[in-house]
């Protein structure tokens, strides 16, 4: 069976482009297909990432717009500051990052088809048909990767259940200089859960202010407008741009592979349940996917097959390799996601009055110090386990929630 490419990646966002680059370093013939004319546009991300990302995926320092040490958490009437001595997260130029990662893959030998709409996928034969301008084209690959976002065509073709939250964000400019550049503000309001509002300092005069929730975009814009009018610390501001996107909801029952194909990034709903962030997780998943793909392609049995149709042995090699990718991902993240879903369920039981009580108790028990010491924006289970060990889960919330919390946490 002849192929045009070893691997075709549908979606040239940061995860798809990083995987293309990593595979190209192994002399694997890879191509990217993306419907966008310009990579990175429109912006669909808050652009804050754990600093650990720099240990996994290197990119130029000039793409970092700001660094933060902590967060100021807000209920309706209370605030709590948590931080560490060293920077914990970076604020990035997300459009420039996407373009850098894409160009890096192309410069290293990956091929690409931009402005290309995928029309059909054949997982058995590795065919991807797409339309570019007025021309239709079909290519064949040994392996197909779906990195095509929360509305993934590939994931839908798997038969996966795709669910997501809407997310909205404003780029806001102010006249005064910000004196709290090292802190992100997070606003926890009862009617927004499981989401929240974020206020991210990009530079001294610019903020990204956004939210995700179960509300539609129209309602989210109304909430953000009200926030700026009543809760924003500056009276004089200008909305420069507005963005919107979708945050996928992880479903452990969804498949990450099928026949010749696998899913990664937003297409695989590889997203933190509590915050909706996914870049660090996606970059970790790249290493797992790369290992599985290289293992399959380097198999002597797989490469020695010259039959017109795939044999059972050929299929077994592929399936075993791609199955290892799903196993590796679940081993690394399933327990962490489980803890985060429990946190999310707990927050969804709370009203604004409950949250005010919660913040009061946090201060009373000096839990802010605990959060500062054990808090990790990606591995949140570390802090949760510490709360459970110290018996704080029940004591921090009103007694009326005791039965609900006991059920969620099996206490």
ABEGO torsion letter per residue (X at the ends): XBBABABBBBEABAAAAAAAAAAAAAGBBBBBBBABABBGOBBABAGBBBAAAAAABBBBAAABABBBABBBBBBAABBBBBBBABBABBBBBAAAAAAAAAAAAAAAGBBBBBGBBBABBBAAAGBBBBBBEABBBBBBBABBBBAAEAABAAAAAAGBBBBBBBBBBBBBBBABBBABAABBBBBBBAAAOABBBBBBBABAABBBBBBBBABBAAAAAAAAAAAAAAABABABBBBABBBBBBBBBBBAABBABBEABBBBEAAAGBBBAAAGBAAAAAAAAAAAAAAAAAAAAABAAAAABABABBBAAAAAAAAAAAAAAAAAAAAAAAAAAAAAAAAAAAAAABBAAAAAAAAAAAAAAGAAAAAAAABBAABAAAAAAAAAAAGAAAAABBAAAAAAAAAAAGX
